[in-house]
Amino acid sequence: FRLPTEDEIRDLIKPELRCAYASMTAAEQRLKGN
């Protein structure tokens, strides 16, 4: 088992999910203080 690459994820998920994923990632980075 391996995690899909970011490009593969981007190809798989629908645009609306992509927006949710992007904001989720941004929020996570904000929490980590990056």
TAQUICOR-V905616 format. One record per residue. N is the residue number from 1. RES is the residue in three letters. PSI is psi in whole degrees, 0 to 359 (* if undefined). OMEGA is omega in whole degrees, -180 to 180 (NA if undefined). D_FIRST is the distance of its C-alpha to the first C-alpha in Angstrom with 1 decimal. Layout:
{{N;RES;PSI;OMEGA;D_FIRST} {N;RES;PSI;OMEGA;D_FIRST}}
This chain:
{{1;PHE;135;175;0.0} {2;ARG;152;176;3.8} {3;LEU;141;176;6.9} {4;PRO;152;177;9.4} {5;THR;166;-179;12.5} {6;GLU;323;178;15.6} {7;ASP;319;179;17.2} {8;GLU;318;177;14.6} {9;ILE;316;-178;15.0} {10;ARG;323;179;18.7} {11;ASP;328;-175;18.9} {12;LEU;317;-169;17.2} {13;ILE;151;-180;19.2} {14;LYS;157;-179;22.9} {15;PRO;319;-178;25.5} {16;GLU;324;176;26.5} {17;LEU;327;180;23.1} {18;ARG;321;178;22.8} {19;CYS;316;180;26.0} {20;ALA;319;180;24.8} {21;TYR;319;-179;21.6} {22;ALA;316;-180;23.8} {23;SER;327;176;26.3} {24;MET;315;179;23.7} {25;THR;318;180;22.4} {26;ALA;318;179;26.1} {27;ALA;320;180;27.0} {28;GLU;317;179;24.3} {29;GLN;323;179;25.5} {30;ARG;320;179;29.1} {31;LEU;322;-180;28.4} {32;LYS;345;179;27.0} {33;GLY;23;180;30.1} {34;ASN;*;NA;28.6}}
